Structures are given as C-alpha cells and as structure tokens.
C-alpha cells in the first residue's frame, strides 16, 4: 500500500519520528519513517515524504540547517539537517497525549 492512500497521516508520523529519534538529514529520517511504516506494509516514496517535510516547515514545526557531515557526502553537497522547532515539539506532545486518550481505551468501561 502506498503512503498516499494509507489511513496514516504522514506529516504526523514524521513529526513523531523527529520527536522520538531526534534530528537527522533527509535520507536518514526517510529510512527511520520507512522502518516504522514497514510493519504496516506501507511504502513511503520521496514524492510523498519531501512535500510532507515542506508542509511541516511551512507550519513552523520543522526547521533545517546545512551541516557538513564528517564523512564524504554526495560530492560537495552539504545535507539539510531537519529538527523540530519548539512549536513542533509542543505539537508532537499535544497530539501524542490526544492519541493516547483516544486509542488506548480499547475496552468499554465496566
């Protein structure tokens, strides 16, 4: 199943992955998110992932810096290192608490 047609919000998943795993360059974050989606057999492609990163940046949840890596990157390119902003961290916490309240009580109260 494609991430585009899945019931999972990719923006939200990326936000949570940045909150859990910390900053990273684009391909590293993509691998981390793909690993999580793999358990649900959902495929995430660059054409879905990078527009989601742009949306999160426009909302003020994600920022990036150019940071040379200690190993040789693709020729002379310097990768963007993505990280959550303070607003992004607060949004991830707020959404996590909301989902915790919504999803965990799977059994009807006695």
Secondary structure by P-SEA (a helix, b strand, c coil): cccccccccaaaaaaaaaaacccccaaaaaaaaaaaaccccccccaaaaaaaaaaaaaaccbbbbbbbccccccccbbbbbbbbcaaaaaaaaaaaaaaaaccccccccc
